[in-house]
Amino acid sequence: MRFASLEELNDETIGTEVDSELVDLPENDIIAAGEAGDEAVSIAEGVDATSVAADRLEDLAETVEETTAEGGLSDTEAEVVRQAAESLALIARLPMTAATRKMPSTESFGTDKEARIRSTKLTAEGFKETATKWKEAVVSAIKRMIDAIAKFFDFTGKAAVKLQARAKALVSSANNVSGTQADKVKSNAALNDGSKPLTGDALISSYEKLAALKLFDKAQLDASTKAIVALTELTGKGEAADKEAIRKAFEATTEALYHGPLKEGAGEVALPFGGNTLHIDAPKGSDDDFKTRLLGIGGTKVAIRAAKDAKKVESSEVAPLTSEQVKKLAGAVATHMKTYDDLVTAVKAVKAASDKAIKEITSTKDANKTASSGLRGLTSALVSGAYGVRGFDVRVSKAALDFSDTSLKAYGKKEAAKA
């Protein structure tokens, strides 16, 4: 048995004991979630780089192939092409094994026209083979990226369960405090509005605003599953069928990403803590070419940034929450953290749909190339948004409970000081 607090209560603190299993600390889960999120973001960055490099290498292969009609590459041109391909390999963070194996030596692009053409064709073939391998690596990385974000939500969900239990324990403790509360306590550095620490009703109001934001919630995750299912319908069954599947995938993808306060196109959503804003930079198309717009969504970036006028707010002495305010704030945290149950379930559906999609996607058909690119864009944007928003949300929730605990510890301080 122990007191319902993050830290062990000292002898001078008056509180209520609760079962230790109900207040299992969430720190390890939050740390593990952060590591999984970092992994997902790192993979997403690599996926984006490799995808860009693969597309450019395919373009280079076509350019090289076109020179065969004019006698192929010269030795000087071949060396330039070789260096360009190696530069793309650095961008892709993958080896040029197939290309370097098939690309003949620079001397092979000499004065003999037939030899030049043959060497040029081998070079183009090697580049195409390498680009295909890179795209296969992208598909494999997408799976690892989705696995990582699913792991992030799993650990975040576990932390949310523990925060629920801790919030309920604090409500119970708030019903049983006694003694006179100290006038001042140390504020929590995470709980500020970008200019000053938050406490009292202002803190409760800010937390309620955060909980009310519809950002990367169940509706968005469900739409993500729908988008992935639509992408798997791109099986090259014909132009009309593929066009309809692309339209459905585009509409579901935009629903998944541009939901609630987030809109297609660049913009910001103010967050009620830390003077932060949720910044979205999303391509906005104006035409009916759903394929181009679907692939463009891959460039969507979502990040939490400090507002221009935000200041660093240090911890300082503030009035503690009253027991009634603790009950209200902790109750709001418990209610909000309960919503993570649905998020974890929704992410499992996203993962199941993506695993199935990855099995069906190949790089041999144009339709499936679109599916692969669409899946990459959707998951990359979800990773940057969901990780940033939900990680921030849970950390603020924990800080709110930490400060609630600090406020309850302030009861009985004056009597203890007199003694």
C-alpha positions in Angstrom: 0.0 0.0 0.0 1.1 3.6 -0.7 -0.2 7.1 -1.0 -1.7 8.1 -4.4 1.1 10.3 -5.6 4.0 10.2 -8.1 6.5 10.6 -5.4 6.4 8.9 -2.0 4.6 11.1 0.5 6.6 12.2 3.5 5.6 12.0 7.1 4.1 15.5 7.2 1.7 14.9 4.4 -1.9 14.0 5.1 -3.4 11.8 2.4 -5.4 8.7 1.6 -3.9 5.3 0.9 -4.8 3.3 -2.2 -3.8 0.0 -3.7 -0.4 0.3 -5.3 -1.5 -1.6 -8.4 -4.0 1.2 -9.1 -1.2 3.8 -9.3 1.4 1.9 -11.3 3.6 4.7 -12.6 3.4 5.5 -16.3 6.9 6.9 -16.8 8.4 3.8 -18.3 5.5 3.5 -20.8 5.8 7.1 -21.8 9.6 6.7 -22.3 9.0 3.5 -24.3 6.3 5.2 -26.4 8.7 8.1 -27.1 11.4 5.6 -28.3 8.9 3.9 -30.6 7.7 7.2 -31.9 11.3 8.3 -32.6 11.9 5.1 -34.4 8.8 5.6 -36.6 9.9 9.2 -37.4 13.4 8.1 -38.3 12.0 5.3 -40.6 9.6 7.8 -42.2 12.5 10.2 -43.0 14.4 7.3 -44.6 11.4 6.2 -46.5 10.9 9.7 -47.9 14.5 10.0 -48.9 14.7 6.6 -50.5 11.4 7.1 -52.4 12.7 10.4 -53.9 16.0 8.8 -54.9 14.3 5.8 -56.5 12.1 8.1 -58.6 15.1 10.1 -59.7 17.1 7.0 -60.5 14.3 5.8 -62.7 14.3 9.2 -64.5 18.1 8.9 -64.9 17.7 5.4 -66.4 15.2 6.7 -69.0 17.6 9.6 -69.9 20.5 7.2 -70.3 18.3 4.8 -72.4 17.3 7.6 -74.7 20.9 8.2 -75.7 21.2 4.8 -77.4 19.4 6.3 -80.4 22.3 8.7 -80.8 25.0 6.1 -80.2 25.0 5.9 -76.5 26.9 7.7 -73.7 30.4 9.0 -74.3 33.1 8.1 -71.7 32.8 11.6 -70.2 29.0 11.4 -70.0 29.2 7.9 -68.5 31.4 9.2 -65.7 29.0 12.0 -65.0 26.1 9.5 -64.9 28.0 7.2 -62.6 28.6 10.0 -60.1 25.0 11.1 -60.3 23.8 7.6 -59.5 26.2 7.3 -56.6 24.9 10.7 -55.2 21.4 9.3 -55.4 22.6 6.2 -53.4 23.7 8.6 -50.7 20.3 10.2 -50.6 18.6 6.8 -50.6 20.9 5.5 -47.8 21.1 2.3 -49.8 23.8 0.7 -51.9 24.1 0.9 -55.7 25.0 -2.8 -55.9 22.9 -3.7 -59.0 23.9 -0.6 -60.9 27.6 -0.7 -60.2 27.6 -4.4 -61.0 26.0 -3.9 -64.4 27.4 -0.5 -65.3 30.6 -1.2 -67.4 33.8 0.6 -66.8 34.2 4.1 -68.2 36.6 2.7 -70.8 33.7 0.7 -72.3 32.2 4.0 -73.5 35.0 4.6 -76.0 35.1 5.1 -79.7 33.4 1.8 -80.7 29.7 2.8 -81.3 28.3 -0.8 -80.8 30.2 -1.1 -77.5 28.9 2.3 -76.3 25.3 1.3 -77.1 25.7 -2.0 -75.4 27.3 -0.4 -72.3 24.6 2.3 -72.2 21.8 -0.3 -72.3 23.5 -2.2 -69.5 23.8 1.0 -67.5 20.1 1.8 -67.9 19.1 -1.8 -67.0 21.3 -1.6 -63.9 19.7 1.6 -62.8 16.2 0.3 -63.3 17.0 -2.8 -61.3 18.4 -0.8 -58.5 15.4 1.6 -58.4 13.2 -1.5 -58.2 15.2 -2.8 -55.2 15.0 0.6 -53.5 11.2 0.7 -53.9 11.0 -2.8 -52.5 13.0 -1.6 -49.5 10.6 1.3 -49.2 7.6 -1.1 -48.9 9.5 -3.1 -46.3 10.3 0.1 -44.4 6.6 1.1 -44.5 5.8 -2.0 -42.6 8.4 -1.3 -40.0 7.2 2.3 -39.7 3.6 1.1 -39.1 4.8 -1.5 -36.6 6.7 1.3 -34.7 3.7 3.7 -34.6 1.5 0.8 -33.5 4.0 0.1 -30.7 3.9 3.8 -29.8 0.1 3.7 -29.4 0.4 0.5 -27.5 2.7 2.0 -24.9 0.8 5.3 -24.9 -2.4 3.3 -24.2 -0.8 1.6 -21.3 0.4 4.9 -19.9 -3.2 6.3 -20.4 -4.6 3.4 -18.3 -2.2 4.1 -15.5 -2.9 7.8 -15.7 -6.6 7.0 -15.4 -6.0 5.0 -12.3 -3.8 7.7 -10.8 -6.4 10.4 -11.6 -9.1 8.4 -9.9 -6.9 7.9 -6.8 -6.2 11.6 -6.7 -10.0 12.3 -6.7 -10.3 9.9 -3.8 -7.5 11.6 -2.0 -9.0 15.0 -2.6 -12.2 13.8 -0.8 -10.2 13.0 2.3 -7.8 15.9 2.8 -7.6 17.7 6.1 -5.7 20.6 7.6 -4.9 24.0 6.2 -3.4 24.3 2.7 -0.2 26.1 2.1 -0.5 29.4 0.3 2.1 28.6 -2.4 3.5 25.6 -4.2 6.0 25.2 -7.0 4.3 25.3 -10.4 4.8 22.6 -13.0 7.0 23.9 -15.9 4.9 22.0 -18.5 1.7 23.8 -17.4 2.0 27.3 -18.8 0.3 29.4 -21.5 3.5 30.6 -23.1 3.8 33.6 -20.8 3.0 32.5 -17.3 2.4 29.4 -15.2 -1.1 28.0 -15.0 -3.0 27.1 -11.9 -6.6 27.1 -10.6 -9.5 27.5 -12.9 -7.3 28.7 -15.8 -5.4 25.4 -15.7 -8.6 23.4 -15.7 -10.0 25.4 -18.6 -6.8 24.9 -20.6 -6.8 21.2 -20.1 -10.4 20.9 -21.1 -9.6 22.8 -24.3 -6.8 20.3 -25.0 -9.0 17.3 -24.4 -11.7 18.8 -26.7 -9.4 19.1 -29.7 -10.2 16.5 -32.4 -6.6 15.7 -33.4 -5.6 12.3 -34.6 -8.5 10.7 -32.9 -10.5 7.5 -33.5 -12.3 9.1 -36.5 -9.0 9.9 -38.2 -7.6 6.4 -37.6 -10.7 4.8 -38.9 -10.5 6.9 -42.0 -6.9 5.8 -42.4 -8.0 2.2 -42.4 -10.6 3.0 -45.0 -7.9 4.8 -47.1 -5.6 1.8 -46.9 -8.4 -0.6 -48.0 -9.1 1.7 -51.0 -5.4 1.6 -51.9 -5.4 -2.2 -52.0 -8.1 -2.0 -54.7 -5.5 -0.5 -57.1 -4.8 -3.9 -58.7 -4.5 -2.8 -62.3 -7.9 -4.2 -63.3 -8.5 -1.4 -65.8 -8.4 2.4 -66.1 -11.9 2.9 -64.9 -11.6 0.7 -61.8 -8.2 2.1 -60.9 -9.5 5.7 -61.3 -12.4 5.0 -58.9 -10.1 3.3 -56.4 -7.8 6.3 -56.5 -10.7 8.7 -55.9 -11.9 6.7 -52.9 -8.3 6.5 -51.5 -7.8 10.2 -52.0 -11.1 11.1 -50.2 -10.4 8.7 -47.3 -6.8 9.9 -47.0 -7.8 13.6 -46.8 -10.5 12.6 -44.2 -7.8 10.9 -42.2 -5.3 13.8 -42.3 -7.4 16.9 -42.6 -9.9 16.3 -39.7 -11.3 18.5 -37.0 -9.2 21.8 -36.9 -6.7 20.5 -39.4 -7.4 21.6 -43.0 -5.8 20.9 -46.4 -3.1 23.4 -46.9 -0.6 25.1 -44.6 -2.0 26.3 -41.3 -1.7 26.4 -37.5 -3.8 25.3 -34.6 -3.1 27.0 -31.3 -2.5 24.5 -28.4 -3.5 25.7 -24.9 -0.2 24.8 -23.3 3.4 26.1 -23.6 2.5 28.7 -26.2 2.7 25.9 -28.7 0.9 25.5 -32.1 0.2 22.5 -34.2 1.6 23.4 -37.6 0.5 21.6 -40.7 2.1 22.0 -44.1 0.0 20.0 -46.6 -0.1 20.2 -50.4 -3.4 21.7 -51.6 -4.5 20.7 -55.1 -7.2 22.6 -57.0 -7.7 20.2 -59.9 -9.5 16.8 -60.3 -6.3 14.8 -60.8 -6.8 12.6 -57.7 -3.8 10.6 -58.5 -1.4 13.6 -58.4 -3.1 15.0 -55.3 -3.0 11.6 -53.6 0.7 11.2 -54.2 1.3 14.9 -53.1 -0.2 14.1 -49.7 3.0 12.3 -49.0 4.6 15.7 -48.5 2.3 16.5 -45.6 4.2 17.4 -42.4 2.7 17.9 -39.0 4.7 19.3 -36.1 4.2 21.0 -32.7 6.1 24.3 -32.7 6.5 27.2 -30.3 4.5 30.3 -31.3 6.6 33.3 -32.3 5.6 35.2 -29.1 6.0 32.2 -26.8 8.4 32.5 -23.9 10.2 30.0 -21.8 8.3 29.8 -18.5 10.3 28.6 -15.5 8.8 27.0 -12.4 7.7 29.5 -9.8 5.6 29.9 -6.7 1.9 29.8 -7.4 -1.4 29.1 -5.6 -2.1 25.4 -5.3 -5.3 23.8 -6.6 -8.0 23.4 -4.0 -9.3 20.0 -3.3 -12.4 20.8 -5.4 -10.2 21.9 -8.3 -8.1 18.8 -8.0 -11.2 16.7 -8.3 -12.3 18.6 -11.4 -8.9 18.5 -13.1 -8.1 14.9 -12.2 -11.6 13.9 -13.3 -11.1 15.5 -16.7 -7.8 13.7 -17.1 -9.4 10.3 -16.2 -12.2 10.9 -18.7 -9.8 12.0 -21.5 -7.4 9.2 -20.9 -10.3 6.7 -21.3 -10.6 7.7 -24.9 -7.2 6.1 -25.6 -8.9 2.7 -25.3 -10.6 3.4 -28.6 -7.4 4.7 -30.2 -5.4 1.6 -29.4 -8.2 -0.5 -31.0 -8.3 1.7 -34.0 -4.5 1.5 -34.6 -4.7 -2.3 -34.5 -7.2 -2.0 -37.4 -4.8 0.3 -39.3 -2.0 -2.1 -38.8 -4.0 -5.1 -40.0 -5.1 -3.2 -43.1 -1.6 -2.0 -43.9 -0.1 -5.5 -43.4 -2.6 -6.9 -45.9 -1.9 -4.0 -48.3 1.8 -4.5 -48.2 1.4 -8.1 -49.1 -0.6 -7.2 -52.2 1.6 -4.2 -53.3 4.3 -4.9 -55.9 6.4 -2.5 -58.0 5.6 -4.2 -61.3 2.4 -2.4 -62.1 1.7 1.4 -62.3 -1.4 1.0 -60.2 0.5 -0.7 -57.5 3.2 1.9 -57.6 0.5 4.4 -56.9 -0.8 2.3 -54.0 2.7 2.0 -52.5 3.3 5.8 -52.8 -0.2 6.5 -51.4 0.4 4.2 -48.4 3.8 5.8 -47.8 2.4 9.3 -47.9 -0.5 8.4 -45.5 1.6 6.6 -43.0 4.4 9.3 -43.0 1.9 12.0 -42.3 0.2 10.0 -39.6 3.5 9.3 -37.9 4.6 12.9 -37.8 1.1 14.0 -36.6 0.0 11.2 -34.3 3.3 10.9 -32.5 3.7 14.7 -31.9 0.1 15.3 -30.9 -0.6 12.2 -28.8 2.8 12.3 -27.1 2.3 15.9 -26.2 -1.2 15.1 -24.9 -0.1 12.4 -22.6 2.8 14.4 -21.2 0.6 17.3 -20.4 -1.9 14.9 -18.7 0.8 13.5 -16.6 2.0 17.0 -15.6 -1.6 17.9 -14.7 -1.7 15.0 -12.3 1.7 15.8 -10.9 0.5 19.3 -10.0 -2.7 18.0 -8.6 -0.6 15.7 -6.3 1.6 18.7 -5.3 -1.5 20.7 -4.5 -2.9 17.9 -2.2 0.4 17.6 -0.4 0.1 21.3 0.5 -2.8 20.4 2.9 -1.6 20.1 6.5 1.6 22.0 5.8 0.8 24.9 8.1 -0.1 22.6 11.0 3.1 20.6 10.4 5.2 23.9 10.4 3.7 24.9 13.7 4.4 21.6 15.3 
